[in-house]
Amino acid sequence: MTYTSLAGIRARADGVHGAMNSKVSFLKQTPLFADMDDGQLSYVARDIVQRYYKQGEIIFREGDPGQVVYLVASGQVRIFVNGWDGTETSVILFGRPGDIFGELAVVDGLPRSATAVALDDTALYLISREDFRQHMVQCPQLALNFMKVLTRRVRYNTQQVDSLASLGIPQRLARKLMELAQSYGRVNSDGVQIDMSLTQTDLASLIGATRESTNKSLRDFRKQQWILMKEGRIIIRDPEALRALVSA
């Protein structure tokens, strides 16, 4: 074997080792894998693969087989359902590294109940339903963490239903903006910037309103100087005013 071929083998081995370390490092920072040791994380890391999606690319469609669980590495994902009239209603957004979606497949293996689309160029880690279930059997801590994820998702969905049932459109929008600021906010000199690429149509879909009514509320918020629109991002300038509106 030549020196060149040996060097190539070593380079490939270093690449594989580096990729494994990168996966383990990512899992360590993900709540789903909290309190698991390096050996357990390395075992999981062997079964996850990374995929990239362009902005606007469909990750899966409603009705597709539910055989894979997804973890956000970078980028943003919108989950939505289609109404009988063809309108889209957003269910939830994901944009934090470690956010998990497609998790219902782990529980029931049924077809997808919604559609997922990349809002930005997005990198995801994928693990098959079978592999994930096997890891939960072998690692009770992972199973417990997964139950916590499902519990938080149920609480979130309950809150959204309550919002739709009891709040007007301005209040719904204010609550959603505060929620997004808490999850994806970054403090700067203007206030708290929501680091997500959201159109007015996206916001309207998230709060169960029309684009026109959502746009009207946004204009009112800007007029009151509660928010600022800058370079395609929403900046919360007066969070107390938004909280007071929701509580009114």
N, C-alpha and C positions, 0 to 999 in steps of 0.2 A: 504494500500500500504506500502511495507516495505521500510526501509531506503535505502537498496541496490538498489531497483527499482527506488526510487526517485533520487538517485545519478546517476543512469544510464541515466535517462531522462535529468537531468541537464547537464551531460557530452555531450549527443547528441545535446542538445540545444546550448551549448557552441561551439560545433564543427560546427554547421550550421551557428551560428553567426560569428564565425571566418572565415569560408569560404566566407561568404557574404562580410565581411570587406576586405578580400584579393582581391576579385573581384573588389570592388569599388576602392581600392587603385590602382589596375592595370589600371582600366579605367581612373582614374585621370591622369595617366602618358602617356596616349595614345592620339595622336593628333586628332584622329577621334572623341574623346569625349571632346575636349577642350571647355572651357567656359560653361560647364554644371554644375548645382549645385548638391549637394549631393543627394537631393531627386530624381532628374532625373537619376543620375547614379545608385542609389539603385534600381530604377525601371527597368533599363536595366539589372543590374547584376542578377536579379531574373530569367532572360530568357537566360543567357549564361551558358553553361556547358563546362567542361574541358575534353579533351581527350588526350591520350598519344600515340605516334607513335614511333616504333623502327626505327633505322637507316636502310634506304633502303625500308621502308614500303610505299606502295602507299596510298596516302590520298584520292585522287579521280582520275578517269581516264577520258580521253577525251571521250565525248559522255555520261557520267553519268548525271543523273538529277541534275540540279543546284538549290538545295533547301536550301543550308547552306552557310553562310559567315564565314570565318575563321580569327582569330587574333592570331598572334604568341605570346606565353607567354615565351618560351625559345626554343633553338634549331635553326635549319636551314631548309628551304624548297626550292626546286628547281621546277620551272614551266617549262615544255617543251612540244613541239609538235612533233609528228612523221611524217616524210616525207613518200612519196609514196614508197621509197626504203627501209624503215625501219630505217633510220637514225634519231637520236634525235637532235632537235635544241632547246637549252634552250632559254626561253623567258625572264626570270627574276629570281633573287634569293631574298629570304626573310630571314632575320636573326635578325632583331631588334625587341625587345619587342614592341608589338603594331602594327607591320606591318599587313596590311589587304590583304587578297587575296580571290579569289572566289567571288569578289564583283559584277561581271557582272550579277550574278544570281539575285541580288536585282533589277536590272534594267529590265531585259527581261525574267527571269525565264527559259531561254533556256538551253539545255544540255551544259555540260562543253566543252569549246573550246580548252582545253589543259589538260595535266596530271600534278599532283602535287605529289612529292615524298619527304620524309624526308631525308635530307642529314646527320643528326645526330639524336640521340634520341631527340624527339621534343614534347613539350607540346603546345597544341593549345586550344583556347577558341572558341566555336562554338555558333552561334545564327542563328535561322531559318530565311529564307527570309521573311516569314509572320510577325514574331515578329519584325524584324529589320525595315520593312516598316511601321509597326504600330508605332514604336517609333519615326520614322522620321515625321510622321503625327502629333504626339503629341508634338514633340520638334523640332521646326524649326532650332535651332542651330545645331542639329545633321544632319539635311538635308543639311545645309550649309557646315558643315565640310565634309560631304560625297561628295558633289560637288567638294570641293577642292582636295580631294583624287583622284577623277576621272580626274580632270584637270591635276594634277601632273603626273598621269599615261599616259595620252595622250601626254604630253610633253616628257616624258621619251621615249615612243614608237617612237615619231617623231625623236628624237635624235638618236635612234638606227638605224632607217631606213637610216638616213643621213650618219651615220658612215659606214654602209654596202655599201652604194652607192658611197661614195667619198673617203674613206680611204683604204690604203693597210693594209695587215695583221699586220705588226709591229705597225702601228699607231692605229689600232683597239684595239690591245692588250694593248698598253700603255694607251689609253683612258679608257678601261675597268678596268685596274688595279688602275688607279687614282680614278675612280668612286667607286670601291669597298673599297679603302682606306679611302675615304671620309665618306662612309656609315658605314663601319665596322672596321676602322682602330684603332689601339691602339699604342700609342707611347711607345717605349722602347729604350734601349741603342743602338740598331742596326739601328733604323729607325722607320717606321710606319708599324706595323704588321697587315696584313689583317686576322682577326679572323674568317675565314671561312674554312671549309674542302673542298678544291677545288682540283680536279685532273686535269691533263692536258686535259683529255677528256672533263671535265666540262668547262674549259676555252675555248677550241676550239669550243664547242657548243654555248657558249655565244657570240662569235665574228663571228660566221658563217665561220669557217675555219676548215681545217683538223687538226687532232692531230699532224701529222708530222710537218706541217708548224708552228703551235703554239709552239711546242717543240723547233723548230729552233729559233724562236724569243725569247723564254725564255732563251735559251742558250746564245744568243747574248746579251740580257739584263744583264745576270749574268756576262758575260765576260767584259762588260763595267762597271760592278759594280753599275749598276742602281738598281738592286734588289738582294735579298739574299733569298735562300731557306733554311729554318731551322725548323726542327721538323714538317715537313708537312705543314708549313705555309709560305706564301710569305711575305717578308719584303721589303718595298720600301725604298731604301737608297738614291736615287737621284731623288726626284719628279720633280725638275726643268728640268732635262734631258728628262724625260718622257713627260712633258708638251711641251717642245721644239720640240720633235719628232712629237707629234700630230699636232702642228702648222706649221710644215715644209711644 
